[in-house]
């Protein structure tokens, strides 16, 4: 294939700076980075440097991540759980040839969401999805309200609406739903100080 590695970065900030400086043909991007969300890095790269192709790599296979891979327009996605070198080689070549390469999990996840009449993308607004992700982080109604600039009573009302729409009947189950669907990632949770 004859590829040259221009840089290796392990943070969002370093990656963005390197891409802006080097203007590469292809960016291999891990979705989970220690200082932020690789999907946001992908969105920035695609918006600022449309000539650079972005191939996402992750072990996250949840519906939210797969949906964002497609919504942000990544040129490809490789599932880390499929560790064969020929898969990555095929993905790189496909993307460099100007085609899209998505691991089967992307399309499988999309199909599941399309079939589920109660899927979060069908029944929740973007605002409610944002609230659900914060509920998944175990934030209180007061904390969420402060962050969004609304009263805790408004958040309580939204929480009830979300529970009804998703047919989920307790806050612990709502937190579980947010984590399982990738709206909240366990590694991003901040343990409460006691």
Secondary structure, 3 states (H helix, E strand, C coil): CCCCCCCCCCCHHHHHHHHHHHCCCEEEEECEECCEEHHHHHHHHHHHCCCCEEEEEECCCCHHHHHHHHHCCCCEEEECCCCCHHHHHHHHHHHHCCCCEECHHHHHHHHHHHHCCCCHHHHCCHHHHHHHHHHHCCCCHHHHHHHHCCCHHHHHHHHHHHHHHHCCCCHHHHHHHHHHCCCCCHHHCCCCCC
